[in-house]
Structures are given as C-alpha cells and as structure tokens.
C-alpha cells in the first residue's frame, strides 16, 4: 500500500512538473494562460495518481512493464525542457540557453535535408514567417526528432538485447494492455502482429504526413502560429513524441506476440513428447 502511494505520488508530481515547465522557465512576457496551465497540471497529476494507485487499469498501457513508460516520459520531458530553453534564448539569453541553442542549431541544420520531416516542418511555415521563427522551429524540430530517434533505439535495445519484458518479470496482458481484449475474436498472436504493424507504419509516416496536411489545410483554416513559444513547444513536442510512442508500442506488441507464439510452441512440443512417451 505504501509503495503504491509513494509511486503514484511521485509520478503525479513529475507529470505536473512536465506540464508546468514552459510556464515556469519562460519569462512572463513569453508565457500565457497561467491559470489554464495550472489547472491542466493539477488535472493530469490527479489522473496519474488515480491510475497508478488503483489495482485495476483504465487506459495507461504497459503500467507494470518498465521501462517503456519511463522512456516515453523522459523523452517528452527532454523535448519540452530543451525547447523551452531554446525559446527562452530569444528574449532572455544566458550562457546555458546559448549553449543549448547552439547545439540545437547544429542538430536542426543536420536534419534539415530535402524530404526529411524537419524540412517538411520548415516548409509548413510558409513564406511570410520571419527568419528568426523559421530558425527557431528548425532547431526545435531537429532536437525533438533527434530525441525521438534516440528513445526508440534505446527501447529497441531493451527489447532485443535485455529481453524485455521477460527481464522485468511476468507480463500480465490485462494490466499492461487494458485496451486490448484477447477474447474479442480471432487469433491473439495475429491481432497483436497486425496492431504492431499498424502502429509502426503510422508512427513512421506521421512526421511526414502532418506537416503536409497542415500545409494543404492552411488555405482553408488559420494555420498554427509558431510565434507563440508555448504553442511552438507543445506542437513540435507532440509532432515528434506521438510517432515515437506509436513505434515503441508497435515494437512492444510485436515482442509480446513473439513471446506468446514461443510459449505455444513449447506447449505443443511438450504435449507431443508426453504422447510419444
């Protein structure tokens, strides 16, 4: 009981800190809607506490299968934190913001190549966007996409080299996949493999499709303004984090399907050995 309360409290505090980070670090002139941010932080904190305190799962997947959710949180927190520091450099520069802004510029230019997701983000801005905003968005997109690639590779290493989720103990499908119903019909392994492929494909295509869709829709609706730092931070973070999370989910579901298939194979082999004996 005490361990559940402690773990749920710590997670709720970290989630609240994540949401409040841009408002806390940006100067007052660059941050807005402090009341809304505070409300969202409290709401997300409460939902996180309830989710991890209760025994029965609701919607958070892989709750008892670390480190997938920890890697997701670290990736999103790094994206939001670094993009906040880079944005802060434009109005309140310090040695720290200058260092991160310089590194972000290097990464942004390295990823800004033809047909890359970062280049598509830059093209999405249009010709009327100021050069300073274009440079800021390029750097932010490059940093976020780089973090997304790193966290996916780290999870792939955890799965293939460290043997996740077996290395973390027994894997409970009901707790870790509350939105997946194994009794819905059809073979469980095939359904897991199908969902895995769908998540991986959409995760890989998402960074390319979203900028193109926004660019096309800009003629019909007002485009997203990247001049507001908080809008830029959360938009770019979501653009990079969501596909990375989908790819990680696809890798995880493929791994679970492999484990179930291996267990079936061993069970059939043991049954045949008993019949022969």
PEURVEN-V753207 format. One record per residue. RES is the residue in one small letter. PSI is psi in whole degrees, -180 to 180 (999 if undefined). NEAR is the number of other C-alpha atoms within 12 Angstrom. D_FIRST is the distance of its C-alpha to the first C-alpha in Angstrom with 1 decimal. Layout:
# PEURVEN-V753207
RES:PSI:NEAR:D_FIRST + RES:PSI:NEAR:D_FIRST
This chain:
# PEURVEN-V753207
x:-48:11:0.0 + x:-39:9:3.8 + x:-40:12:5.4 + x:-43:18:5.2 + x:-45:19:6.3 + x:-47:15:8.7 + x:-43:22:10.0 + x:-39:26:10.6 + x:-44:23:12.2 + x:-44:20:14.3 + x:-41:29:15.5 + x:-38:28:16.5 + x:-42:24:18.4 + x:-39:26:20.2 + x:-42:31:21.2 + x:-41:30:22.6 + x:-39:27:24.4 + x:-49:34:25.9 + x:-35:35:27.4 + x:-8:34:28.6 + x:-50:32:30.2 + x:-42:40:33.7 + x:-32:34:34.0 + x:-34:26:32.8 + x:-31:28:35.2 + x:148:32:38.2 + x:158:23:40.8 + x:-33:17:40.9 + x:-20:18:44.1 + x:-10:27:42.3 + x:151:28:39.2 + x:165:20:39.2 + x:53:18:37.1 + x:-36:22:34.7 + x:-41:13:33.4 + x:-41:15:32.8 + x:-42:24:31.0 + x:-42:23:28.7 + x:-45:16:28.0 + x:-39:21:27.2 + x:-43:27:24.9 + x:-42:23:22.9 + x:-47:20:22.9 + x:-37:24:21.9 + x:-44:28:19.1 + x:-43:23:17.8 + x:-39:25:18.2 + x:-42:30:16.5 + x:-46:27:13.3 + x:-41:24:13.4 + x:-44:28:14.3 + x:-13:32:11.6 + x:-37:25:8.7 + x:154:20:10.1 + x:-37:18:10.4 + x:129:19:14.1 + x:160:25:16.2 + x:-67:22:19.0 + x:-14:19:21.4 + x:119:26:19.9 + x:155:32:21.3 + x:41:34:20.2 + x:-37:33:16.6 + x:32:31:15.6 + x:65:31:19.1 + x:155:26:19.5 + x:26:29:21.7 + x:-48:38:23.5 + x:-30:26:21.5 + x:-40:24:21.5 + x:-40:30:25.2 + x:-47:36:25.7 + x:-44:31:24.0 + x:-42:27:25.9 + x:-48:36:29.1 + x:-40:40:28.9 + x:-42:32:28.0 + x:-41:32:31.0 + x:-51:43:33.2 + x:-43:43:32.5 + x:-49:35:32.7 + x:-38:41:35.9 + x:-32:45:37.6 + x:-43:47:36.9 + x:-41:41:38.4 + x:-41:46:41.4 + x:-37:44:41.9 + x:-26:35:41.8 + x:-25:28:44.6 + x:-28:25:47.1 + x:-27:20:47.0 + x:70:20:45.5 + x:141:19:46.2 + x:177:17:45.0 + x:-38:14:45.2 + x:-47:17:41.7 + x:-35:26:42.4 + x:-40:21:45.7 + x:-50:18:44.2 + x:-36:30:41.7 + x:-39:32:44.4 + x:-44:25:46.8 + x:-41:23:44.4 + x:-37:36:43.6 + x:-41:28:47.3 + x:-46:22:47.9 + x:-42:27:45.2 + x:-44:34:46.3 + x:-34:27:49.9 + x:-35:22:49.0 + x:-12:28:47.2 + x:73:30:49.8 + x:160:18:52.1 + x:135:15:53.9 + x:8:17:51.8 + x:157:26:48.5 + x:-38:34:45.6 + x:-41:40:46.0 + x:-37:30:49.7 + x:-35:31:49.0 + x:-42:45:46.8 + x:-43:40:49.6 + x:-28:29:52.1 + x:-26:33:50.0 + x:-30:33:50.6 + x:172:24:54.3 + x:-21:12:57.4 + x:-7:16:57.0 + x:139:20:53.9 + x:155:16:54.6 + x:-33:15:54.7 + x:-41:20:52.0 + x:-40:27:49.6 + x:-44:31:50.5 + x:-41:33:49.8 + x:-46:42:46.5 + x:-40:48:45.3 + x:-47:42:46.7 + x:-42:41:44.8 + x:-44:51:41.5 + x:-41:50:41.9 + x:-44:42:42.8 + x:-46:45:39.8 + x:-43:46:37.4 + x:-36:44:39.0 + x:-44:34:39.0 + x:-41:38:35.3 + x:-44:39:34.7 + x:-42:29:36.9 + x:-44:24:35.2 + x:-34:34:31.7 + x:-42:37:33.0 + x:-37:23:34.8 + x:-43:26:31.8 + x:-37:34:29.7 + x:-38:28:32.8 + x:-42:19:32.8 + x:-38:26:29.2 + x:-50:31:30.0 + x:-31:19:33.4 + x:-45:14:33.2 + x:-5:15:29.6 + x:31:22:29.1 + x:144:31:26.3 + x:4:34:24.2 + x:-36:23:24.9 + x:-22:16:24.3 + x:3:19:20.7 + x:-169:12:20.0 + x:142:16:20.5 + x:119:25:21.1 + x:112:23:19.9 + x:-39:28:22.5 + x:-42:23:20.8 + x:-42:25:17.7 + x:-19:31:19.7 + x:68:26:22.8 + x:-23:20:21.9 + x:-3:18:25.4 + x:120:24:27.2 + x:106:17:28.2 + x:-14:20:29.3 + x:11:13:31.1 + x:-15:10:33.1 + x:148:11:36.2 + x:167:12:37.9 + x:132:16:36.9 + x:-42:25:33.4 + x:-45:25:34.7 + x:-38:20:37.5 + x:-41:24:35.4 + x:-42:31:33.0 + x:-40:26:36.1 + x:-48:20:37.7 + x:-36:28:34.7 + x:-48:27:34.4 + x:-41:25:38.1 + x:-45:24:37.9 + x:-43:27:35.1 + x:-44:27:37.0 + x:-49:23:40.3 + x:-35:24:39.2 + x:-37:31:37.2 + x:-34:30:40.4 + x:-23:23:42.6 + x:-49:29:40.5 + x:-22:39:41.6 + x:-37:29:45.2 + x:-43:24:45.3 + x:-50:28:43.6 + x:-38:32:46.2 + x:-41:25:49.0 + x:-43:21:47.7 + x:-39:27:47.3 + x:-43:24:50.8 + x:-39:18:52.4 + x:-9:15:50.7 + x:-26:17:51.7 + x:-20:13:55.1 + x:-35:10:53.6 + x:165:12:50.8 + x:126:12:50.1 + x:161:21:48.6 + x:129:26:45.4 + x:121:26:46.4 + x:5:31:45.3 + x:-28:26:46.8 + x:122:24:43.6 + x:-43:37:41.3 + x:-37:38:38.0 + x:-45:27:39.5 + x:-45:35:40.6 + x:-51:44:37.3 + x:-33:36:35.2 + x:-49:31:38.0 + x:-38:42:38.5 + x:-45:42:34.8 + x:-39:30:34.3 + x:-36:41:37.5 + x:-35:44:36.3 + x:-44:40:32.6 + x:-48:34:32.8 + x:-36:37:35.1 + x:-41:43:33.3 + x:-39:38:30.0 + x:-42:33:32.1 + x:-42:36:33.7 + x:-40:44:30.4 + x:-41:39:29.1 + x:-42:33:32.4 + x:-43:37:32.2 + x:-44:43:28.7 + x:-35:38:29.9 + x:-40:32:33.0 + x:-41:30:31.1 + x:-40:35:29.0 + x:-40:29:32.3 + x:-41:26:33.7 + x:-43:26:30.9 + x:-41:26:31.4 + x:-41:20:35.1 + x:-39:15:35.0 + x:-40:15:32.9 + x:-44:16:35.5 + x:-43:14:38.3 + x:-37:14:37.0 + x:-44:14:36.4 + x:-39:14:40.0 + x:-42:14:41.4 + x:-39:14:39.8 + x:-40:13:41.1 + x:-38:12:44.6 + x:-38:11:44.6 + x:-39:10:43.8 + x:-40:9:46.6 + x:-40:8:49.1 + x:999:7:48.3
